[in-house]
Amino acid sequence: MTTTEFAVTGMTCSHCERSVTAEVTQLDGVTAVDVSAATGKLVVTSAAPLDDAAVITAVDEAGYQAVRA
């Protein structure tokens, strides 16, 4: 298992959290997603290391910006 943390900007509510979770969960190998609008943190757990760009693109698809923390 690999855990990676990202900082996400633009989230303000639980709807934002659900949008990010829905996009990131679709990535191959993702086993868990924990996202918090209050802290601006996204923690992704995966079976194998993920490409940071894939996670950042998924967050972008949800309408937010992310960088590896």
SEKOLRO-247523 format. One line per 2 residues: their letters; for each residue z, x, y of N, C-alpha, C, O. Coordinates in steps of 0.2 Angstrom, whole numbers, m for minus. Layout:
BEGIN
A	Z/X/Y/Z/X/Y/Z/X/Y/Z/X/Y | ...
END
This chain:
BEGIN
MT	0/4/m6/0/0/0/0/4/6/3/10/7 | m4/2/11/m4/6/18/m2/1/23/m5/m5/23
TT	2/3/28/4/m1/33/1/2/40/3/8/41 | m2/m2/44/m5/1/50/m3/m3/56/m3/m9/55
EF	m1/0/62/1/m4/67/m4/m4/73/m6/2/74 | m5/m9/76/m9/m9/82/m6/m13/88/m1/m17/87
AV	m8/m11/94/m5/m14/100/m11/m19/102/m17/m17/103 | m9/m25/103/m14/m31/105/m12/m33/112/m7/m35/113
TG	m17/m34/116/m16/m36/123/m20/m43/123/m25/m44/120 | m17/m47/128/m20/m54/129/m17/m60/125/m19/m65/127
MT	m13/m59/121/m10/m64/117/m4/m67/121/0/m63/124 | m3/m74/121/2/m77/125/6/m82/121/11/m84/123
CS	4/m84/115/7/m89/111/5/m89/104/2/m85/101 | 8/m94/100/7/m94/93/0/m96/91/m2/m93/86
HC	m4/m99/95/m11/m100/94/m14/m93/94/m19/m92/89 | m13/m89/98/m16/m82/99/m14/m79/92/m18/m75/89
ER	m8/m79/90/m6/m76/84/m10/m78/78/m12/m74/74 | m11/m85/77/m14/m88/72/m22/m85/72/m24/m84/67
SV	m25/m85/78/m31/m83/78/m32/m76/76/m37/m74/72 | m28/m71/78/m28/m64/76/m27/m64/68/m31/m60/65
TA	m22/m67/66/m21/m67/59/m27/m70/55/m28/m66/50 | m30/m75/57/m36/m78/53/m41/m73/53/m44/m72/47
EV	m43/m69/58/m48/m64/58/m46/m58/54/m51/m56/50 | m40/m55/55/m39/m49/51/m38/m50/44/m39/m46/40
TQ	m35/m56/42/m34/m58/35/m41/m58/31/m41/m57/25 | m46/m59/34/m53/m59/31/m55/m52/29/m60/m52/25
LD	m52/m47/32/m55/m40/30/m53/m39/23/m48/m40/20 | m58/m35/19/m57/m34/12/m51/m29/12/m50/m24/15
GV	m46/m31/7/m41/m26/5/m34/m28/9/m29/m25/7 | m35/m32/14/m29/m34/18/m24/m39/13/m26/m44/11
TA	m18/m37/13/m13/m40/9/m8/m44/13/m5/m49/11 | m7/m42/19/m2/m45/24/m4/m44/31/m6/m38/33
VD	m2/m49/35/m3/m48/43/3/m50/46/5/m56/45 | 6/m46/51/12/m49/55/10/m47/62/9/m42/64
VS	9/m53/66/7/m52/73/12/m56/77/15/m61/76 | 14/m53/83/18/m56/88/16/m55/95/14/m50/97
AA	15/m61/98/13/m62/105/18/m59/109/17/m56/114 | 24/m60/107/30/m58/112/30/m50/112/32/m47/118
TG	29/m46/107/29/m39/107/22/m36/108/22/m30/110 | 17/m40/107/10/m37/107/8/m33/101/4/m28/102
KL	12/m33/96/11/m29/90/7/m33/84/9/m39/83 | 3/m29/81/0/m32/75/1/m26/69/0/m20/70
VV	4/m29/64/5/m24/58/1/m27/52/2/m32/50 | m3/m22/50/m8/m24/44/m6/m20/38/m6/m14/38
TS	m5/m24/33/m3/m21/26/m10/m22/22/m12/m27/21 | m12/m16/19/m18/m17/14/m17/m13/8/m13/m8/8
AA	m21/m14/3/m21/m11/m3/m23/m3/m3/m20/1/m6 | m27/m2/2/m30/5/3/m31/5/11/m31/0/14
PL	m31/12/13/m32/12/20/m38/9/23/m43/9/20 | m37/5/29/m43/2/32/m46/6/38/m42/10/40
DD	m52/4/39/m55/8/45/m52/4/51/m53/m2/52 | m49/8/56/m47/6/62/m52/1/66/m50/m4/68
AA	m58/4/66/m63/0/69/m64/m7/67/m66/m12/70 | m63/m8/60/m64/m15/57/m59/m19/60/m60/m25/61
VI	m53/m17/60/m47/m21/62/m48/m22/70/m47/m28/72 | m50/m17/74/m51/m18/81/m56/m23/82/m56/m28/87
TA	m62/m23/78/m67/m28/79/m65/m35/77/m67/m40/80 | m61/m36/72/m58/m42/70/m54/m45/75/m54/m51/77
VD	m50/m41/78/m46/m43/84/m50/m45/90/m49/m50/93 | m55/m42/91/m60/m43/96/m63/m50/95/m64/m54/100
EA	m65/m51/89/m68/m58/87/m63/m64/88/m66/m69/90 | m57/m62/88/m52/m67/89/m51/m68/97/m48/m73/99
GY	m54/m64/101/m54/m64/108/m48/m60/112/m47/m61/117 | m46/m55/108/m41/m50/111/m43/m43/110/m48/m41/107
QA	m39/m38/113/m41/m31/112/m35/m28/109/m29/m30/109 | m37/m23/104/m32/m19/100/m33/m12/101/m39/m10/101
VR	m28/m8/100/m29/m1/99/m23/1/94/m18/m2/94 | m25/6/91/m20/9/86/m14/11/89/m14/15/94
A	m8/9/87/m2/11/90/1/17/87/6/20/89
END
